Amino acid sequence: MNLKQFLNEEQDPKAVEKLLEKITSLLTSQEFVEYIAVQKKPAMNFSPDCIALTNRRIIFCRPKNFGLSMDFQDYNWVDVADCHIKEGILGATFIIKTIKSYSNMMDYLPKAQARKLYQYAQEIEEQMRGVRREKDLETIRASAGGVTVNNATPIIAQPQQFQQHTPHLIESEDPFALLQKLKGLMENGIISPEEFEEKKNEVLSRV
């Protein structure tokens, strides 16, 4: 692994070298380090904390026992809900929050390095939001009897329960409540916008 590629924002070379030695053994197949940020406290610190970003996860690296051992906390990108930074006089704090509301942070990061962390994290976050949306849709489709053909445009099968009972609902249920239910079905991808419009007009015609 080329050490120089991680020293673009004046990272501590010794800290990066130590970290790369430790972290290389943790990497999975097809995983590689994208960026490393090194803490820089006002006081002398021979074993600073670091954050490593890989193409698969965020790893918080905190040396213990004067740098003889290392405590790793890692978070898969797909589980990260939000990353942000707070800049102060003596540096910046990088904060992450997971989709399960667990958070972690590292302070005293040089601002240039913290901004790079944030920039990269934002790009990955956007991709992961798309992945999570797809997973949620797949779950909804599966529960609604949806079918996907060759990973092409999903074909949503309308739930039998909805098909069978819609006329009855339209006749007996409060029109406003029914429109809200129909809208929810459309937003969850269970019925198409065209089907929503058709049912909506049918409800309104009975008001």
Secondary structure, 3 states (H helix, E strand, C coil): CCHHHHCCCCCCHHHHHHHHHHHHHHCCCCCCEEEEEECCCCCCCCCCCEEEEECCEEEEEEEECCCCEEEEEEEEHHHEEEEEEEEECCEEEEEEEECCCCEEEEEEECHHHHHHHHHHHHHHHHHHHHHHHHHHHHHHHHHCCCECCCCCCCECCCCHHHHHHHHHHHHHCCHHHHHHHHHHHHHCCCCCHHHHHHHHHHHHHCC
